[in-house]
Amino acid sequence: MAEVVDVVSGRGGELVLRRDGDEFEVIANGVFLMDTRNGESERLLVTGAADRLGPGARILIGGLGVGFSLRAALDHPNVGEVVVVEREPAVLAWNREGPLRAVHGDALADVRVTVVEADLVAWLRETGETFDALCLDIDNGPEWTVTDGNAALYGDSGVDGLAERLRPGGVLAVWSAGTAPSFTERLRSRFPDVRVTEVPVPRGEPDVVWFAKMSGR
Ligand SMILES: C[S@@+](CC[C@H](N)C(=O)[O-])C[C@H]1O[C@@H](n2cnc3c(N)ncnc32)[C@H](O)[C@@H]1O
């Protein structure tokens, strides 16, 4: 039986951190968001992108969750710098000095990591920064967003905006809990190289990760 560790009113609604034995779960507005049990597809989101890049890559991870993607980035030989964009102060606190810190070995303290506390959708519109990879896992998928505002990321102008933040040869990686054929088509109409990878899970539909690579390097 899971015990509640913390309940906060976050920027995207109610957030609950629960402990079940040695594992932790994050619940957003009553819907399961993330737990510490597996993480295979969350790691692949980053390693699959970094495998397609050269050494010293600058990558963006949005959002932090329980830090599986961040840990995988820091452990990858091609990653030189990581910018984490996360909108929930409580998620940052649970990972910095709370119980999630042990999940990734205090990855936020790594000198290669910069944390931006912001809404990723708004931040991407405003920033002029560019990256070798954008590794995005802020929703259950392009067709099942956790908040309405996140949907803008996956539409025509959202994907155009993401492409503008990529350097030549850069990779857009997107995580989803299921397939989204129209999103695949949107990527294929803009990127010369699009791979769709399915990762089996113990129950239900496989997780899906898209890797869309720009031409250039
Ligand atoms: C499923 S979790 C990410 C899991 C992560 N890949 C990992 O390895 O643990 C989604 C994260 O995105 C954050 N998030 C959701 N919408 C966001 C937004 N618009 N901007 C920034 N972060 C957001 C949530 O607070 C949560 O921390």
The ligand as an SDF file (V2000), in Angstrom:
LIG
                    3D

 27 29  0  0  0  0  0  0  0  0999 V2000
    6.7300   11.9220  -17.1310 C   0  0  0  0  0  0  0  0  0  0  0  0
    7.6700   13.0910  -16.2460 S   0  0  0  0  0  0  0  0  0  0  0  0
    9.2580   13.0260  -17.0250 C   0  0  0  0  0  0  0  0  0  0  0  0
    9.9580   11.7610  -16.7620 C   0  0  0  0  0  0  0  0  0  0  0  0
   11.4440   11.8320  -17.0650 C   0  0  0  0  0  0  0  0  0  0  0  0
   11.7080   11.5540  -18.4690 N   0  0  0  0  0  0  0  0  0  0  0  0
   12.2200   10.8700  -16.1980 C   0  0  0  0  0  0  0  0  0  0  0  0
   13.1540   10.2470  -16.7010 O   0  0  0  0  0  0  0  0  0  0  0  0
   11.9100   10.7310  -15.0230 O   0  0  0  0  0  0  0  0  0  0  0  0
    7.0560   14.6380  -16.8800 C   0  0  0  0  0  0  0  0  0  0  0  0
    7.6940   15.8560  -16.2370 C   0  0  0  0  0  0  0  0  0  0  0  0
    7.3970   16.9900  -17.0570 O   0  0  0  0  0  0  0  0  0  0  0  0
    7.0300   18.0780  -16.2310 C   0  0  0  0  0  0  0  0  0  0  0  0
    6.2100   18.9730  -17.0440 N   0  0  0  0  0  0  0  0  0  0  0  0
    4.9490   18.7940  -17.4860 C   0  0  0  0  0  0  0  0  0  0  0  0
    4.5600   19.8210  -18.2610 N   0  0  0  0  0  0  0  0  0  0  0  0
    5.6130   20.6840  -18.3150 C   0  0  0  0  0  0  0  0  0  0  0  0
    5.8310   21.9240  -18.9710 C   0  0  0  0  0  0  0  0  0  0  0  0
    4.8920   22.5090  -19.7240 N   0  0  0  0  0  0  0  0  0  0  0  0
    7.0290   22.5300  -18.8170 N   0  0  0  0  0  0  0  0  0  0  0  0
    8.0130   21.9560  -18.0570 C   0  0  0  0  0  0  0  0  0  0  0  0
    7.8600   20.7760  -17.4040 N   0  0  0  0  0  0  0  0  0  0  0  0
    6.6730   20.1450  -17.5360 C   0  0  0  0  0  0  0  0  0  0  0  0
    6.3070   17.4280  -15.0640 C   0  0  0  0  0  0  0  0  0  0  0  0
    6.2650   18.2820  -13.9240 O   0  0  0  0  0  0  0  0  0  0  0  0
    7.1640   16.1720  -14.8420 C   0  0  0  0  0  0  0  0  0  0  0  0
    8.2370   16.4420  -13.9840 O   0  0  0  0  0  0  0  0  0  0  0  0
  1  2  1  0
  2  3  1  0
  2 10  1  0
  3  4  1  0
  4  5  1  0
  5  6  1  0
  5  7  1  0
  7  8  2  0
  7  9  1  0
 10 11  1  0
 11 12  1  0
 11 26  1  0
 12 13  1  0
 13 14  1  0
 13 24  1  0
 14 15  1  0
 14 23  1  0
 15 16  2  0
 16 17  1  0
 17 18  1  0
 17 23  2  0
 18 19  1  0
 18 20  2  0
 20 21  1  0
 21 22  2  0
 22 23  1  0
 24 25  1  0
 24 26  1  0
 26 27  1  0
M  CHG  2   2   1   9  -1
M  END
$$$$
